[in-house]
Amino acid sequence: MSRTAGSARVLAAAVAAGTLLTTAACSSGDDGAAADSETAAAVAERPLAAQTTTPSPTATGSVSATPSASATSPTTTTSPAAPLSEAGARNALITAADIEDDWVQVKDPESWRDKLLIGEVDTAQFVTGKTDAADCQRLVDSLYDETLLGRPSGASALNGFQEGQSRLLYQVAAYDKAALDKSMDWLAKLPDTCDQFTLTGGESGNRTVQVVEASLPKEGDARQGLTVTMKGTANGDPVTLTLDVAVVRVGNDAITITNGGLDGADEDTTKKAVEQGTDRLKEVQAGRTPTPTPSNLD
């Protein structure tokens, strides 16, 4: 045998021995490591598109390659405001200090729907009558009533104030949301549907009524302002009654204001009532009791 051939056989034997030793070492180690090695080799041989990890279902039933944060984190929800309570409605009412000037709170504003004397004029009787249009009839029937927005579905509270020849009726109440939205839409259409009409019947004869839109501070979720002017006679004398009507919706609750009299309507007072009243109602809805409004200081 030649020297070259012998050297080749020796080298081949050495390589074979090394291979056997390596195989023995792998066999005596962790079987999982061997499996991982085989898996890695298989992945390396697959095309890239086939190497994605199989998605696993999340707690919500959808699939994701990684654990979903929403599956372990609590969902944050906003709780709706609690229904307006009777105590809350009373706390949300404005006071004479909220509208300033010389307004004085009266004890029985509920009686205004039946009788409201301003000087020698029974204003409640003056606004009572009949008209051909249903929308206009609803308006005059509810000017000194608590039903301008329909019957409340929940708590309701009322305050009344007087200053000279003017009267202010203020209501806070809870309503069915769908019915409240319809009432707001009805009010918004009145300057068109009832821009001018005639009220008949009663001791005051025919009265001419005009309805125009009035601006309000941008308070609450929705708002509507009107100015209603009614001209006729009372006790044989010409009479003009002017009223501001203001409504502000805050969620499912609303404030309603009727302000004015024989000397006209004070627009600033109406706006103060809207601003102060909306803030007080929001405080109540947030579960707080509004702080008393400081009295006027000299």
PEHUHU-V343672 format. One record per pair of residues at least 6 apart in sequence whose ideal C-beta (glycine too) atoms are under 8 Angstrom apart, sorted by the first residue. I is the first residue (numbers start at 1). J is the second residue. Records with the same first field share a line. If there is no record, write none. Layout:
I->J ; J
This chain:
26->34
43->51
52->65
53->65
55->63 ; 64 ; 65
56->63 ; 64 ; 65
57->63
58->64 ; 67 ; 68 ; 70 ; 71
59->68 ; 70 ; 71 ; 72
60->68 ; 70 ; 71
62->68
81->251 ; 252 ; 285 ; 286
82->285 ; 287
83->154 ; 155 ; 174 ; 252
84->92 ; 154 ; 155 ; 172 ; 173 ; 174 ; 252 ; 253 ; 284 ; 285
85->155
86->155 ; 157
88->155 ; 284 ; 285
89->155 ; 156 ; 157 ; 172 ; 173 ; 174 ; 284
90->157
91->280 ; 284 ; 289 ; 290
92->157 ; 172 ; 253 ; 255 ; 277 ; 280 ; 281 ; 283 ; 284 ; 290
93->157 ; 158 ; 159 ; 170 ; 172 ; 277 ; 280
94->159 ; 170 ; 273 ; 276 ; 277 ; 280 ; 293
95->105 ; 159 ; 292 ; 293
96->103 ; 104 ; 105 ; 161
97->292 ; 293 ; 294 ; 295 ; 296
98->272 ; 273 ; 276 ; 277 ; 280 ; 293
99->161 ; 168 ; 269 ; 272 ; 273 ; 276
100->269 ; 272 ; 296
101->163 ; 266 ; 269
102->163 ; 164
103->161 ; 162 ; 163 ; 168 ; 269
104->161 ; 162 ; 163
105->159 ; 160 ; 161
106->160 ; 161 ; 162
108->160
109->158 ; 159 ; 160 ; 169
110->146 ; 158
112->124 ; 144 ; 160 ; 167 ; 169
113->124 ; 144 ; 145 ; 146
114->124
115->122 ; 124 ; 125
116->122 ; 123 ; 124 ; 144 ; 167
117->123
118->165 ; 167 ; 261 ; 262
119->165 ; 262
120->234 ; 235
121->234 ; 235 ; 239 ; 262
122->234
123->144 ; 167 ; 241 ; 261 ; 262
124->144
125->202 ; 203 ; 204
126->202 ; 204 ; 207 ; 230 ; 232 ; 234 ; 239 ; 241
127->140 ; 143 ; 144 ; 199 ; 230 ; 241
128->140 ; 201 ; 202
129->140 ; 199 ; 200 ; 201 ; 202 ; 204 ; 207
130->137 ; 199 ; 200 ; 201
131->137 ; 140 ; 197 ; 198 ; 199 ; 200 ; 209
132->197
133->193 ; 194 ; 197
135->186 ; 189 ; 190 ; 193 ; 194
136->190 ; 193 ; 194 ; 197 ; 209 ; 211
138->186
139->190 ; 194 ; 211 ; 228
140->199 ; 209
141->147
142->148
143->228 ; 243 ; 245 ; 258
144->169 ; 258
146->152 ; 156 ; 158 ; 171 ; 173 ; 256
148->171 ; 183 ; 187 ; 245 ; 247 ; 256 ; 258
149->173 ; 175 ; 180 ; 183 ; 184 ; 247 ; 254 ; 256
150->175 ; 179 ; 180 ; 183
152->173 ; 174 ; 175
153->174 ; 175 ; 176 ; 179
154->173 ; 174 ; 175
155->173 ; 174
156->171 ; 172 ; 173 ; 174
157->171 ; 172 ; 173
158->169 ; 170 ; 171
159->169 ; 170 ; 171
160->167 ; 168 ; 169 ; 170
161->167 ; 168 ; 170
162->168
164->261 ; 263
165->261 ; 262 ; 263
166->259 ; 260 ; 261 ; 263 ; 265 ; 266
167->258 ; 259 ; 260 ; 261
168->257 ; 258 ; 259 ; 269 ; 273
169->256 ; 257 ; 258 ; 259
170->255 ; 256 ; 257 ; 273 ; 277
171->255 ; 256 ; 257
172->253 ; 254 ; 255 ; 277 ; 281
173->253 ; 254 ; 256
174->252 ; 253
175->183 ; 252 ; 253 ; 254
176->252
177->252
180->249 ; 252 ; 254
183->247
184->222 ; 224 ; 247 ; 249
187->224 ; 226 ; 245 ; 247
188->224
190->211 ; 226
191->211 ; 212 ; 213 ; 226
194->209 ; 211
195->210 ; 211 ; 212
196->208 ; 209 ; 210 ; 211
197->208 ; 209
198->206 ; 207 ; 208 ; 209
199->206 ; 207 ; 208 ; 209 ; 230 ; 232
200->206 ; 207
203->234
204->232 ; 233 ; 234 ; 239
205->232 ; 233
206->232
207->230 ; 231 ; 232
208->230 ; 231 ; 232
209->228 ; 229 ; 230 ; 231
210->228 ; 229 ; 230
211->226 ; 227 ; 228
212->226 ; 227 ; 229
213->225 ; 226 ; 227
214->225 ; 226 ; 227 ; 244 ; 245 ; 246 ; 267 ; 270
215->225
216->223 ; 224 ; 225 ; 246 ; 248 ; 270 ; 271 ; 274
217->223 ; 271 ; 274 ; 275
219->248 ; 274 ; 275 ; 278
220->248 ; 249 ; 250 ; 255 ; 278
221->249 ; 250 ; 251
222->248 ; 249
223->246 ; 247 ; 248 ; 249 ; 274
224->246 ; 247
225->244 ; 245 ; 246 ; 247 ; 270
226->244 ; 245 ; 246
227->242 ; 243 ; 244 ; 245 ; 265
228->242 ; 243 ; 245
229->240 ; 241 ; 242 ; 243
230->240 ; 241 ; 242 ; 243
231->238 ; 239 ; 240 ; 241
232->238 ; 239
233->239
239->262
240->262
241->260 ; 261 ; 262
242->260 ; 261 ; 264 ; 265
243->258 ; 259 ; 260 ; 261 ; 265
244->257 ; 258 ; 259 ; 260 ; 265 ; 266 ; 267 ; 270
245->257 ; 258
246->255 ; 256 ; 257 ; 259 ; 270 ; 273 ; 274
247->254 ; 255 ; 256 ; 257
248->254 ; 255 ; 274 ; 277 ; 278
250->278 ; 281 ; 282 ; 285
251->285
253->281 ; 285
255->274 ; 277 ; 278 ; 281
257->270 ; 273 ; 274 ; 277
259->265 ; 266 ; 269 ; 270 ; 273
260->266
276->293
279->290
280->290
283->289 ; 290
284->290
